[in-house]
Amino acid sequence: MMYNDINFETYLKNYPDKEGFFGKYGGCYVSPELKQAMMEISEAYFTICKSRKFIAELRRIRKEFQGRPTPISHLERLSSKLGNVQLYVKREDLNHSGAHKLNHCMGEALLAKYMGKKMVIAETGAGQHGVALATAAAYFGLECDIYMGAVDIKKQAPNVARMKILGANVIEVTEGLQTLKEAVDAAFAAYAKEYKDAIYCIGSVLGPHPFPLMVRDFQHVVGEEARAQFIEMTGELPDAIVACVGGGSNAMGFFSGFLNDPVDIYGIEPLGRGTKLGDHAASLQYGTEGIMHGFNSIMLKDENGEPAPVYSVASGLDYPSSGPEHAFLHEIGRVKYDVINDEDAIDAFFTLSRMEGIIPAIESSHAVAYGMKLAKEMGTGSVLINLSGRGDKDMDYVLENFGLR
Ligand SMILES: *Cc1c(COP(=O)(O)O)cnc(C)c1O
């Protein structure tokens, strides 16, 4: 399929280019020593990802350890309540450890093993990426250093406990505001020292090349499975698909299965409390071009051009930029990006729980809310939503802050 002069039949092979660019977005803007490390990872990945042994091992792990393929569920009661449009969800909440993140963490850790590394390093904010990586590291017997701001460590006690039980070292970062940004800086600094023995595992389709490409490849299984399953279930493609976008990994994996199809694609960013800078994390909606954390994309900046403070009720979505590939798909118009605020996400959280017996992550609730909105607007047809994770981690927070609805 051609779209704005881009051939989507060959798109996944041609984008990003060799330097890691999707149009003008992406690249590898890091210090010379980190650039060296990124090139080493890049070369290893391009060789290893074609090896039959690597592919077979990843397939086996997905089936026997992660529990893939995850199913698609038809939301019959919710669909009937809303009208004639049929809603479906791809159940990444049923992936081992409760979200899509393990898909790329298992890939990254398996790559570390093939490269002969002994350790994986990462930062974590809310702790979800840390838990997924600690799970992968335990599986492969790799050491795991997770950098986390002191403020986040206090806020996210259950995830800190999980990481420690899984054998990871949680390293407290006490610089600056003691949250995600400082954790990223500390983890990069540690990696620059230890890159001979370690690999940095980025938590989304973000960071310098080759990470946006690698993480998309490892998440592609979601879109590939979903497309085949949906056709098997219904005999046709969905009319529209929806996913939430923080950094953009669950969305990119899901979308990549459908880019060459006549399917409307929607990426949903968090509008938080409103449109004022600092009240949301809708970077593609309100941001401008800029470089941060090693890549060029669309980002929310403060008056000094630094990454702006962001907010969302979903801690997995509050990042001041999105992956470079989303900036590109936004620019060419292949994917439509829209927003859902806290209130509507919380409503969707309860609606899906009550009507279908599925408690979604608050991140995923943004996609569910938009799917419900689309269903009312479309009148007929079908919508497939990526349910990126389960909501167990959010239950206490929702009850405390929003009460039972
Ligand atoms: C981390 C997380 C997200 C956001 O990350 P993306 O890279 O945008 O997918 C979404 N949903 C869940 C359940 C998460 O844990």
The ligand as a MOL file (V3000), in Angstrom:
LIG
                    3D

  0  0  0     0  0            999 V3000
M  V30 BEGIN CTAB
M  V30 COUNTS 15 15 0 0 0
M  V30 BEGIN ATOM
M  V30 1 C 5.0620 1.1030 30.1810 0
M  V30 2 C 3.6750 0.8590 29.7760 0
M  V30 3 C 3.0850 1.5700 28.7110 0
M  V30 4 C 3.7660 2.6840 27.9800 0
M  V30 5 O 4.9140 2.3200 27.2790 0
M  V30 6 P 4.9360 2.2950 25.6850 0
M  V30 7 O 6.3930 2.1680 25.3810 0
M  V30 8 O 4.3300 3.5470 25.1900 0
M  V30 9 O 4.1630 1.0990 25.2610 0
M  V30 10 C 1.7920 1.2330 28.3390 0
M  V30 11 N 1.1010 0.2800 28.9820 0
M  V30 12 C 1.6300 -0.4240 30.0110 0
M  V30 13 C 0.7980 -1.4640 30.6710 0
M  V30 14 C 2.9320 -0.1590 30.4470 0
M  V30 15 O 3.4400 -0.8460 31.4720 0
M  V30 END ATOM
M  V30 BEGIN BOND
M  V30 1 1 1 2
M  V30 2 1 2 3
M  V30 3 2 2 14
M  V30 4 1 3 4
M  V30 5 2 3 10
M  V30 6 1 4 5
M  V30 7 1 5 6
M  V30 8 2 6 7
M  V30 9 1 6 8
M  V30 10 1 6 9
M  V30 11 1 10 11
M  V30 12 2 11 12
M  V30 13 1 12 13
M  V30 14 1 12 14
M  V30 15 1 14 15
M  V30 END BOND
M  V30 END CTAB
M  END
